[in-house]
């Protein structure tokens, strides 16, 4: 890895040293079971409570509205399956887009196998969902709309605030996968008009295997698994204390440095696009030029083999 220019941050990020330090403390001092009443258990529970507040502060919600999961994939599944399965028989319709992450698309396909109806909205050439198509797709039986905030392939920033407003006016729940937006864009759940939001630690310099789902108060969900009372019984099982601490610390750090990091990445993105255009004739930059995430560049090379190029990186 020495000397390598790592460009795959949408897939995963390295762990920030401050995150590692916080996790190390939790491994040494927070080793107790958070459900235990003794001092070791109380310290573990305190670390979870602190992390829950850090995550809540980062997205503008109440701590009790945060459910810790094993990652964004589980959070997406809990949002989609949890809502639809809890609303039978009167609400049986889901609206999503054709370019969602597989965690959403495959969960939607599972719902179809269970007899639910799913509408997959198209996007334009820039990868953007037209809010008008969302409005047209809503039916009396629509339970949930799920549209990602930033597309991880093209970098398109979806009009979530507007779509969320449409959902709220129609009395339909709104979920967004904000994995590629947290830490760079303004991710405030009330401003976005969302009822649920998924995020992941390992996309913001935290550890793998931990994520969270924001669930607005009074939103009814059915759990995916069953067991103890942890995470309001929506995600039972002994908590992953080091992972939770890593997520809370990572989100606090990226939130603190968000404005300058956004501008830094935008400059680097613009520089990369100029360099690619100057060096490679006929290259095509995909996605929106203006309403684009600052950390994503999608390019098509007309005279190159994509797999061969990737293997040489």
MARLUM-192503 format. One record per residue (C-alpha): residue in three letters; x, y, z. Coordinates in steps of 0.1 Angstrom, whole numbers, padded with zeros to 4 digits, always signed. Example, Ala and Ser with C-alpha at 12.3 -4.5 7.8 and 13.67 -1.06 7.14 Angstrom:
BEGIN
ALA+0123-0045+0078 SER+0137-0011+0071 
***
This chain:
BEGIN
UNK+0000+0000+0000 UNK+0030+0023+0003 UNK+0029+0052-0022 UNK-0006+0042-0033 UNK-0031+0070-0040 UNK-0063+0055-0025 UNK-0094+0066-0045 UNK-0120+0042-0032 UNK-0134+0062-0002 UNK-0170+0056-0013 UNK-0164+0019-0006 UNK-0146+0025+0027 UNK-0123+0049+0045 UNK-0093+0043+0068 UNK-0100+0046+0105 UNK-0091+0080+0120 UNK-0065+0077+0148 UNK-0088+0095+0172 UNK-0115+0070+0165 UNK-0090+0041+0172 UNK-0081+0058+0204 UNK-0117+0061+0216 UNK-0124+0025+0206 UNK-0093+0013+0224 UNK-0105+0029+0256 UNK-0139+0012+0252 UNK-0121-0022+0248 UNK-0102-0016+0280 UNK-0126+0003+0302 UNK-0160-0005+0287 UNK-0157-0043+0284 UNK-0187-0050+0306 UNK-0221-0060+0293 UNK-0241-0028+0290 UNK-0271-0045+0305 UNK-0252-0055+0337 UNK-0258-0034+0368 UNK-0222-0035+0381 UNK-0196-0008+0375 UNK-0181-0024+0343 UNK-0216-0027+0328 UNK-0225+0009+0338 UNK-0194+0022+0321 UNK-0202+0003+0289 UNK-0238+0017+0290 UNK-0224+0052+0296 UNK-0202+0050+0265 UNK-0232+0039+0244 UNK-0253+0068+0258 UNK-0225+0092+0249 UNK-0222+0078+0214 UNK-0259+0079+0209 UNK-0258+0117+0218 UNK-0229+0122+0194 UNK-0248+0106+0165 UNK-0280+0125+0174 UNK-0262+0158+0175 UNK-0246+0151+0141 UNK-0280+0147+0123 UNK-0302+0169+0145 UNK-0324+0145+0163 UNK-0331+0132+0198 UNK-0308+0104+0212 UNK-0337+0080+0217 UNK-0344+0082+0180 UNK-0311+0065+0171 UNK-0311+0027+0166 UNK-0276+0011+0163 UNK-0272-0016+0137 UNK-0245-0037+0122 UNK-0242-0012+0093 UNK-0262+0007+0067 UNK-0273-0025+0050 UNK-0291-0036+0081 UNK-0304-0001+0087 UNK-0319+0000+0052 UNK-0335-0034+0056 UNK-0349-0025+0090 UNK-0364+0007+0075 UNK-0380-0010+0045 UNK-0390-0044+0058 UNK-0398-0029+0093 UNK-0423-0004+0079 UNK-0441-0025+0053 UNK-0444-0056+0076 UNK-0458-0034+0104 UNK-0486-0019+0082 UNK-0505-0048+0068 UNK-0531-0050+0054 UNK-0539-0014+0046 UNK-0504-0001+0035 UNK-0487-0024+0010 UNK-0469-0002-0015 UNK-0432+0010-0015 UNK-0417+0037-0038 UNK-0380+0037-0044 UNK-0356+0045-0073 UNK-0339+0023-0098 UNK-0304+0034-0088 UNK-0306+0027-0050 UNK-0279+0007-0032 UNK-0284-0030-0033 UNK-0293-0029+0003 UNK-0325-0011-0006 UNK-0331-0027-0040 UNK-0327-0063-0027 UNK-0349-0055+0003 UNK-0375-0041-0021 UNK-0373-0073-0041 UNK-0378-0094-0010 UNK-0409-0074-0002 UNK-0422-0081-0037 UNK-0417-0118-0031 UNK-0438-0114+0001 UNK-0466-0099-0020 UNK-0460-0062-0015 UNK-0461-0037-0045 UNK-0430-0018-0054 UNK-0426+0012-0078 UNK-0390+0017-0091 UNK-0388+0053-0103 UNK-0365+0062-0132 UNK-0338+0089-0130 UNK-0326+0113-0157 UNK-0293+0113-0174 UNK-0277+0130-0144 UNK-0289+0103-0120 UNK-0316+0125-0104 UNK-0351+0116-0094 UNK-0378+0140-0105 UNK-0400+0149-0075 UNK-0429+0150-0098 UNK-0426+0113-0106 UNK-0427+0107-0068 UNK-0459+0126-0064 UNK-0475+0107-0094 UNK-0464+0073-0079 UNK-0481+0078-0046 UNK-0512+0057-0040 UNK-0537+0054-0011 UNK-0519+0022-0001 UNK-0483+0037-0002 UNK-0465+0031+0031 UNK-0430+0043+0024 UNK-0408+0062+0000 UNK-0370+0054+0001 UNK-0346+0075-0020 UNK-0309+0078-0014 UNK-0295+0112-0005 UNK-0263+0109-0027 UNK-0258+0083-0054 UNK-0226+0064-0047 UNK-0218+0059-0084 UNK-0225+0093-0101 UNK-0225+0116-0071 UNK-0259+0130-0078 UNK-0274+0148-0048 UNK-0311+0139-0048 UNK-0338+0165-0039 UNK-0346+0148-0006 UNK-0360+0179+0011 UNK-0385+0183-0017 UNK-0394+0146-0019 UNK-0398+0145+0019 UNK-0422+0174+0018 UNK-0443+0156-0009 UNK-0443+0124+0013 UNK-0453+0144+0044 UNK-0482+0161+0026 UNK-0494+0127+0014 UNK-0491+0111+0049 UNK-0464+0087+0036 UNK-0433+0078+0056 UNK-0399+0089+0041 UNK-0366+0071+0043 UNK-0332+0081+0029 UNK-0299+0063+0028 UNK-0275+0091+0037 UNK-0243+0070+0038 UNK-0225+0091+0011 UNK-0238+0124+0025 UNK-0230+0123+0062 UNK-0199+0143+0071 UNK-0200+0164+0039 UNK-0235+0177+0032 UNK-0261+0193+0055 UNK-0277+0162+0069 UNK-0304+0174+0094 UNK-0334+0151+0096 UNK-0360+0178+0102 UNK-0348+0200+0074 UNK-0348+0170+0051 UNK-0383+0160+0061 UNK-0374+0124+0066 UNK-0388+0099+0091 UNK-0359+0075+0088 UNK-0322+0079+0078 UNK-0294+0053+0074 UNK-0257+0059+0080 UNK-0225+0039+0083 UNK-0193+0044+0103 UNK-0168+0030+0078 UNK-0177+0057+0052 UNK-0167+0085+0077 UNK-0134+0072+0091 UNK-0150+0048+0115 UNK-0149+0010+0119 UNK-0167-0015+0097 UNK-0196-0035+0111 UNK-0215-0006+0128 UNK-0242+0018+0115 UNK-0274+0034+0127 UNK-0309+0041+0117 UNK-0326+0073+0127 UNK-0363+0066+0134 UNK-0386+0095+0141 UNK-0407+0092+0173 UNK-0440+0073+0169 UNK-0428+0056+0137 UNK-0439+0020+0139 UNK-0415-0007+0128 UNK-0414-0045+0130 UNK-0379-0059+0141 UNK-0359-0081+0118 UNK-0347-0102+0146 UNK-0360-0110+0181 UNK-0344-0112+0215 UNK-0337-0088+0243 UNK-0348-0052+0249 UNK-0317-0035+0234 UNK-0323-0007+0210 UNK-0360-0004+0219 UNK-0363-0041+0209 UNK-0358-0032+0173 UNK-0322-0045+0173 UNK-0319-0069+0201 UNK-0286-0085+0213 UNK-0257-0074+0233 UNK-0244-0041+0219 UNK-0211-0037+0200 UNK-0197-0011+0224 UNK-0164-0005+0206 UNK-0181-0001+0172 UNK-0208+0022+0187 UNK-0180+0043+0203 UNK-0162+0044+0169 UNK-0193+0056+0151 UNK-0201+0083+0176 UNK-0165+0096+0176 UNK-0162+0095+0138 UNK-0195+0114+0132 UNK-0185+0140+0158 UNK-0151+0145+0140 UNK-0164+0147+0105 UNK-0192+0171+0116 UNK-0167+0194+0132 UNK-0145+0196+0101 UNK-0174+0194+0075 UNK-0172+0229+0059 UNK-0134+0229+0052 UNK-0135+0192+0041 UNK-0163+0199+0017 UNK-0143+0227+0001 UNK-0111+0207+0000 UNK-0127+0178-0017 UNK-0145+0200-0042 UNK-0111+0216-0052 UNK-0096+0181-0056 UNK-0126+0169-0076 UNK-0124+0198-0099 UNK-0087+0194-0104 UNK-0091+0157-0112 UNK-0118+0164-0138 UNK-0096+0190-0155 UNK-0066+0167-0155 UNK-0086+0138-0169 UNK-0101+0160-0197 UNK-0066+0173-0206 UNK-0049+0139-0206 UNK-0075+0115-0220 UNK-0092+0125-0253 UNK-0129+0116-0255 UNK-0133+0110-0218 UNK-0169+0115-0205 UNK-0176+0127-0170 UNK-0209+0113-0159 UNK-0235+0128-0135 UNK-0243+0164-0126 UNK-0217+0191-0128 UNK-0232+0214-0102 UNK-0255+0194-0079 UNK-0228+0168-0073 UNK-0212+0154-0041 UNK-0177+0168-0037 UNK-0160+0134-0033 UNK-0173+0114-0062 UNK-0162+0114-0099 UNK-0177+0090-0124 UNK-0159+0088-0157 UNK-0162+0068-0188 UNK-0131+0059-0209 UNK-0142+0051-0244 UNK-0110+0034-0255 UNK-0101+0015-0223 UNK-0111-0018-0207 UNK-0126-0010-0173 UNK-0116-0042-0155 UNK-0080-0040-0168 UNK-0078-0004-0156 UNK-0090-0013-0121 UNK-0066-0041-0118 UNK-0037-0017-0125 UNK-0047+0007-0097 
***
